Amino acid sequence: MTQSSRCPGVTRRSFLVDTGMGFTGLALAAMLYRDGQARGTTTDGKPHHPPKAKSVIWIFLCGGVSHVESFDVKPELTKYHGKSIETTPYKGVFDDPRIKDIVSGNPGHGGRRVLMGLNTGYKKYGKCGLVVADWWKHIGECADELAVVRSLWTTDNDHGAQLQWHTGRHVREGAFPTIGSWVSYGLGTLNQNLPEYCVLGTPTGDCCGGAWTHGAGYLGPEHAGVRLNVGTDQPLPFVRPPAGISQEEQLANLSLLGKLNTLSGIDYPEDADLRARIKSYELAFGMQTAVPETLNLSRESRATQRLYGMDNPSTRPFGQLCLAARRLVEKGVRFVQVFHGGGGGGAWDAHSGIKANHGTLSAQTDLPIAGLLKDLKQRGMLQDTLVVWGTEFGRSPGAQGDGRDHHPQGFCAWLAGGGIKGGVVHGATDEIGFHAVENRHYVTDIHATVLHQLGLDPRRLEVPGRKRLEIDFGKPIYEILA
């Protein structure tokens, strides 16, 4: 082997020491890699500035939640119910140049012209007087903890927007790092026996980003989200200890495997899949015990389980995910991505029967999410845990039969905890919720805000040779920071 073909920083002596130490050496090498001592990247696993948050719980509702019937309620829709936009004061919305920037003037998705009134009631909550639709009344009770951003927009008018919410890139551009993978890449782990980036629930369908919505793109598979099964006796079945093999035997097997993989690593130092494989074996051994213990929700008190709705068949499934998310960040997981309604275009895609659709789905999720916020707060964890609630786009102010179409021109999300200012609203759509018109934010501004609160500067999270576009970086929404 010539000097030029060697793995940088690895000598024969260091290699023999590492492999001679068996599994211990493999574990040490992996930990050093994650801590930035052996990685050849532009990050060192340390924040760029003092962080306000340690972990993120990223809640994503697949299919497109109606913004006008959640956290950006528009009473004007009921006033003009059944009327064409052309007969109202808002007849000029289709002449706005911003619609062409987003959907190329497409009269379909998001362009329905007969207005539909609200399908649910609404009221004010908290000292801040935040207006929240009745479908989200339990989260409304937490209004003074929320910073609602009502002026989001995106460019994909179909369900590829699910990928765009997570990476900032259109689905036709392919796989790019997700926000969770950037957090993993930038900060590494707080717990050597758990992944930095966990994924709960059923993700986006293959039609609309699939595994790319929790992948790592060019950062490499070691920074991709690890899917965990909550509410089963096999939360991570592919790393269960083999039947009939003792821990000592398993350590010996892994030691040999570590030697073989590291030998390959000398010959192929740039093989990201191999690096991920080496890391995964070391991590998997620790996860065999740590994951089942962390996801054993029966250890929680009955009062805590009720707080998440686990005593109700409707709220129990998502309540389990939210409680598991809290337990994971409590154990040091950096980023927990929680999906609801995944698969295909997403359960929230209410092109018809929106009243029944959103009524049913919000009943599954509203109480558990509120329970999560309340539980984090009472445990003193909300101050350093950042919770994000989002969806791919809103739904049209106009009617599509008894449903609403996709609407990328303006929609909302909210953030809580982790140094976020509570009880505030930032940005606005127009009176019928058609366009984001005040303090407009592309979706990567949410990414930049999350990274900023974790102490990371997105402009310093670059990989040599991988050019990022200006829009990829986003800008922190400073107005909602405490």
C-alpha positions in Angstrom: 0.0 0.0 0.0 1.5 3.3 -1.0 1.5 6.4 1.3 -1.0 8.2 -1.0 -3.6 5.4 -0.7 -3.6 5.2 3.1 -6.4 6.4 5.2 -5.4 9.9 6.5 -4.3 9.8 10.1 -4.1 6.0 10.3 -0.7 4.3 10.5 0.0 0.6 10.6 0.7 0.9 14.3 -2.5 2.8 15.1 -4.4 0.3 13.0 -3.0 -2.7 14.7 -3.6 -1.1 18.1 -7.2 -0.4 17.3 -7.9 -3.9 15.9 -5.9 -5.5 18.6 -8.1 -3.9 21.2 -11.0 -5.8 19.5 -14.5 -4.4 20.0 -13.2 -1.9 22.6 -11.0 -0.4 20.0 -13.8 -0.3 17.5 -16.0 1.4 20.0 -13.3 4.0 20.9 -12.7 4.7 17.2 -16.4 5.3 16.6 -16.7 7.6 19.7 -13.6 9.5 18.6 -15.1 9.9 15.1 -18.4 11.2 16.5 -16.6 13.5 18.8 -14.8 15.1 15.9 -11.3 13.9 16.8 -10.9 11.7 13.8 -13.3 13.2 11.2 -12.1 15.2 8.2 -15.1 17.5 8.1 -15.6 21.2 8.8 -17.4 20.5 12.2 -15.9 19.4 15.5 -19.1 18.3 17.2 -19.2 21.6 19.2 -21.7 24.5 18.9 -20.6 27.6 17.0 -22.2 29.8 19.7 -23.8 29.3 23.1 -27.0 27.1 22.5 -30.4 27.7 23.9 -31.6 24.2 23.2 -30.0 20.7 23.5 -32.6 18.6 21.6 -35.4 18.9 19.1 -38.8 17.2 18.8 -39.9 17.7 15.2 -43.6 16.8 14.7 -44.7 16.5 11.1 -48.3 15.9 9.9 -48.3 14.3 6.5 -50.6 15.5 3.8 -51.2 19.2 4.5 -53.0 20.6 7.5 -55.5 23.4 6.9 -53.8 26.5 8.1 -57.1 28.5 8.0 -58.6 26.0 10.4 -55.7 25.5 12.8 -53.4 28.3 13.9 -54.2 31.0 11.2 -58.0 31.1 11.5 -59.8 33.2 8.8 -63.4 34.2 9.7 -63.7 36.0 6.4 -64.1 32.7 4.7 -67.3 32.0 6.5 -68.5 35.5 5.6 -68.1 34.8 1.9 -68.9 31.1 2.0 -70.0 29.8 -1.4 -69.1 33.0 -3.2 -66.5 33.2 -6.0 -63.4 35.1 -5.1 -64.1 37.4 -8.1 -67.3 38.7 -6.2 -65.4 39.6 -3.0 -62.8 42.2 -2.1 -60.1 39.6 -2.6 -60.7 39.1 -6.3 -57.1 40.2 -7.0 -55.4 37.2 -5.3 -54.8 35.5 -8.7 -53.1 38.5 -10.1 -50.5 38.6 -7.3 -47.1 37.8 -8.9 -46.2 35.6 -5.9 -48.6 32.9 -7.2 -46.5 32.6 -10.4 -43.3 32.3 -8.3 -44.8 29.3 -6.5 -47.3 27.4 -8.7 -46.7 28.9 -12.2 -50.2 30.2 -12.3 -51.6 26.7 -12.0 -55.4 27.2 -11.4 -55.5 23.7 -9.9 -53.7 23.1 -6.6 -54.4 26.0 -4.2 -56.3 27.9 -6.9 -60.0 27.0 -6.1 -62.1 30.1 -6.7 -65.3 29.4 -4.7 -64.6 30.1 -1.1 -65.4 27.6 1.7 -66.4 28.7 5.1 -64.7 27.4 8.3 -65.5 23.8 9.2 -64.8 24.2 12.9 -65.2 26.9 15.5 -62.4 28.9 17.2 -61.6 30.9 20.3 -58.8 32.9 22.0 -56.5 31.2 24.4 -53.9 32.2 27.0 -52.8 35.6 28.2 -51.6 36.3 24.7 -55.1 35.8 23.2 -53.9 33.5 20.5 -56.8 32.5 18.2 -56.9 28.7 17.7 -59.4 26.5 15.9 -61.5 24.1 18.0 -59.8 21.1 16.4 -56.7 22.1 18.3 -58.2 23.2 21.6 -55.7 21.3 23.8 -52.7 22.8 22.1 -54.6 26.1 22.5 -54.3 25.7 26.2 -50.5 26.0 25.7 -50.9 29.2 23.7 -48.5 31.2 26.0 -45.7 28.7 25.1 -46.1 29.0 21.3 -44.6 31.1 18.7 -46.8 30.8 15.6 -45.3 31.6 12.2 -48.2 32.4 9.9 -46.2 33.4 6.8 -44.6 30.3 5.4 -44.5 29.4 1.7 -42.9 26.7 -0.4 -42.6 26.0 -4.1 -43.9 22.4 -4.5 -47.7 22.4 -5.0 -47.8 18.6 -4.7 -46.7 16.2 -1.9 -43.0 16.5 -2.8 -43.4 19.4 -0.5 -43.1 16.9 2.3 -39.4 16.5 1.3 -39.1 20.2 0.8 -40.2 20.8 4.4 -37.3 18.5 5.6 -34.5 19.4 3.2 -35.5 22.7 1.5 -35.1 21.1 -1.9 -37.7 20.1 -4.5 -38.3 16.4 -4.9 -37.1 16.5 -8.5 -33.6 17.5 -7.2 -33.2 14.3 -5.4 -31.8 13.4 -1.9 -30.3 16.2 0.2 -29.5 16.4 3.9 -32.5 16.8 6.2 -32.6 19.1 9.1 -32.2 16.2 11.5 -29.1 15.0 9.7 -27.5 18.4 9.8 -28.1 18.4 13.6 -26.4 15.0 13.8 -23.6 16.1 11.6 -23.0 19.3 13.5 -23.3 18.2 17.1 -23.1 14.4 17.4 -24.4 12.5 20.3 -25.2 13.1 24.0 -25.6 9.3 24.6 -23.2 6.8 23.1 -25.9 4.0 23.3 -28.6 5.8 21.4 -28.7 7.3 17.9 -28.3 11.1 17.5 -31.3 11.2 15.2 -34.4 9.0 15.8 -37.6 8.6 13.7 -41.0 7.6 15.1 -44.2 6.8 13.3 -44.9 6.1 9.7 -42.8 8.4 7.4 -43.7 10.0 4.1 -44.6 7.6 1.3 -42.2 6.7 -1.4 -44.2 8.9 -3.9 -43.3 12.0 -2.0 -39.8 11.7 -0.7 -39.9 8.5 1.2 -36.7 7.7 3.1 -35.2 11.0 1.8 -37.4 12.8 4.4 -35.3 11.3 7.2 -32.1 10.6 5.3 -28.8 12.4 5.2 -28.0 12.8 1.5 -24.4 13.5 0.9 -23.6 13.8 4.6 -23.5 10.0 4.6 -25.8 7.3 6.0 -24.2 7.6 9.5 -26.2 10.8 9.9 -29.5 9.5 8.7 -32.5 9.0 11.0 -32.9 5.6 12.7 -36.5 4.3 12.7 -37.7 3.0 16.0 -40.9 1.0 16.6 -42.9 2.3 19.6 -45.5 0.3 21.4 -44.1 -3.1 20.5 -41.8 -5.7 22.2 -39.3 -5.3 19.4 -38.6 -1.5 19.1 -35.5 -2.3 17.1 -35.8 -5.9 16.0 -32.8 -5.9 13.7 -30.4 -5.4 16.6 -31.9 -8.0 19.0 -29.3 -10.3 20.6 -29.2 -13.5 18.6 -30.9 -16.4 20.4 -28.6 -18.7 22.2 -25.5 -16.4 22.0 -24.0 -15.0 25.2 -22.8 -11.4 25.5 -19.2 -12.7 25.6 -19.7 -14.6 22.3 -21.4 -11.6 20.7 -18.5 -9.3 21.7 -16.0 -11.8 20.2 -18.0 -11.9 16.9 -18.2 -8.1 16.8 -14.5 -7.8 17.5 -13.7 -10.0 14.5 -16.2 -8.1 12.4 -14.6 -4.8 13.5 -11.2 -6.1 12.4 -12.5 -7.1 9.0 -14.4 -3.8 8.4 -11.4 -1.7 9.6 -9.2 -3.6 7.2 -11.6 -2.7 4.4 -11.6 0.9 5.7 -7.8 1.1 5.1 -8.3 0.2 1.4 -11.5 2.3 0.9 -11.1 5.4 3.2 -13.8 7.4 1.4 -16.5 4.7 1.5 -19.3 6.4 3.4 -21.4 3.2 3.5 -18.5 1.3 5.1 -18.0 4.1 7.7 -21.7 3.9 8.5 -21.6 0.1 8.8 -18.6 0.3 11.2 -20.4 2.8 13.3 -23.7 0.9 13.2 -22.2 -2.3 14.6 -20.8 -0.4 17.6 -23.9 1.6 18.2 -26.2 -1.4 17.7 -24.5 -3.3 20.6 -25.3 -0.5 23.0 -28.8 0.0 21.6 -29.8 -3.6 22.4 -30.3 -2.6 26.0 -30.7 1.2 25.8 -33.5 1.3 23.2 -35.9 -1.2 24.9 -35.3 0.5 28.3 -36.0 4.0 26.9 -39.1 2.9 25.0 -40.6 1.0 27.9 -43.5 3.4 28.4 -45.0 1.2 31.2 -42.4 2.8 33.5 -44.2 6.1 33.4 -46.9 6.8 36.0 -50.6 6.4 35.1 -51.0 10.1 35.5 -48.3 10.8 32.9 -49.8 8.2 30.5 -53.2 9.9 30.8 -51.6 13.2 30.1 -50.6 11.9 26.7 -54.0 10.2 26.1 -52.8 6.7 26.4 -56.0 5.7 28.2 -58.0 6.5 25.1 -58.0 4.2 21.9 -58.1 7.3 19.7 -55.2 9.2 21.2 -53.1 6.2 22.4 -51.1 5.5 19.2 -49.8 9.1 18.8 -49.6 9.6 22.5 -47.1 6.7 22.7 -45.0 8.4 20.0 -45.0 11.8 21.9 -44.2 10.1 25.2 -41.4 8.1 23.6 -40.0 11.3 22.1 -39.9 12.9 25.5 -38.1 9.8 26.9 -35.6 9.9 24.0 -34.6 13.5 24.4 -34.4 12.9 28.2 -31.8 10.3 27.5 -29.8 12.6 25.2 -31.1 12.0 21.7 -30.5 15.2 19.7 -33.3 15.1 17.2 -36.5 13.1 17.3 -38.7 13.2 14.2 -42.3 12.2 14.8 -44.6 11.5 11.9 -48.4 11.3 11.9 -50.5 10.1 8.9 -47.5 8.9 6.8 -47.6 6.7 3.8 -48.7 7.8 0.3 -49.6 11.5 0.0 -50.5 11.6 3.7 -53.6 11.2 5.8 -54.2 14.9 6.1 -54.6 15.3 2.4 -58.3 16.3 2.6 -59.4 16.9 -1.0 -62.9 15.8 0.1 -64.6 15.5 3.5 -62.3 17.8 5.3 -64.6 18.2 8.3 -64.5 14.5 9.0 -60.9 14.1 8.0 -59.4 16.9 10.0 -61.9 16.3 12.9 -60.8 12.7 13.2 -57.1 13.3 12.8 -56.8 16.3 15.1 -58.6 14.3 17.7 -55.8 11.7 17.5 -53.0 14.3 17.8 -54.1 17.4 19.6 -54.2 16.1 23.2 -50.9 14.1 22.9 -49.0 17.1 21.6 -50.4 19.3 24.3 -49.5 16.6 26.8 -46.0 16.6 25.5 -45.7 20.4 26.0 -47.2 20.2 29.5 -45.0 17.3 30.5 -41.8 18.9 29.2 -42.6 22.1 31.1 -43.4 20.5 34.4 -40.2 18.5 34.2 -38.1 21.6 33.5 -37.2 20.2 30.1 -39.1 22.6 27.8 -36.4 25.3 28.4 -33.8 23.3 26.5 -36.1 21.1 24.3 -37.3 22.8 21.1 -40.6 21.4 19.8 -41.6 22.2 16.2 -45.1 21.5 14.7 -45.4 21.6 11.0 -46.8 20.2 7.8 -45.9 20.4 4.1 -48.3 23.2 3.0 -51.7 24.6 4.0 -55.1 24.0 2.3 -56.9 26.2 -0.1 -59.3 28.9 1.1 -61.4 27.8 -1.9 -63.6 24.7 -1.9 -62.8 21.4 -3.7 -66.3 19.9 -3.3 -66.4 19.4 0.5 -62.7 19.4 0.8 -59.7 21.8 0.3 -56.9 21.6 -2.2 -53.1 21.9 -1.6 -52.0 25.4 -0.8 -48.2 26.3 -0.9 -48.7 30.1 -1.1 -49.2 30.6 2.6 -49.4 28.3 5.6 -48.3 28.1 9.3 -46.2 26.3 11.8 -45.3 26.8 15.4 -42.3 26.4 17.7 -42.1 26.1 21.5 -39.4 25.8 24.2 -35.7 25.8 23.5 -35.3 29.6 23.9 -38.4 30.4 21.8 -40.5 33.4 22.8 -43.9 32.2 23.9 -47.3 33.7 23.2 -46.3 35.4 20.0 -47.5 35.4 16.3 -45.1 36.3 13.6 -46.0 37.0 10.0 -49.4 37.0 8.3 -51.4 35.8 5.4 -54.1 37.9 3.8 -57.6 38.0 5.1 -58.6 34.8 3.4 -55.3 33.0 4.0 -54.3 32.9 0.3 -50.8 34.6 0.3 -48.1 35.0 2.9 -48.0 38.8 2.8 -46.1 39.9 5.9 -42.6 38.7 7.0 -42.6 35.9 4.5 -40.5 32.9 5.2 -39.4 30.0 3.0 -39.3 26.7 4.9 -35.5 26.7 5.4 -36.0 29.7 7.7 -37.5 27.2 10.2 -34.4 25.0 9.7 -32.1 28.0 10.4 -34.0 28.9 13.5 -33.7 25.4 14.9 -30.0 25.2 14.1 -29.4 28.7 15.6 -31.1 27.6 18.9 -28.9 24.5 19.0 -25.9 26.8 18.7 -25.2 26.1 15.0 -24.6 28.5 12.2 -26.0 26.8 9.0 -23.4 28.6 6.9 -20.6 26.8 8.7 -22.2 23.4 8.2 -20.7 22.8 4.8 -19.0 19.8 3.3 -16.0 20.5 1.1 -16.9 20.2 -2.5 -20.6 20.4 -1.9 -22.0 23.8 -2.9 -25.1 24.9 -1.1 -27.5 27.5 -2.5 -28.4 30.6 -0.7 -31.9 29.4 0.0 -30.6 26.2 1.6 -29.2 28.1 4.5 -32.3 30.0 5.5 -32.3 32.8 8.0 -33.2 32.5 11.7 -36.5 34.1 12.6 -35.0 36.4 15.3 -38.4 38.0 16.1 -39.6 34.8 17.8 -36.4 34.2 19.9 -36.5 35.0 23.6 
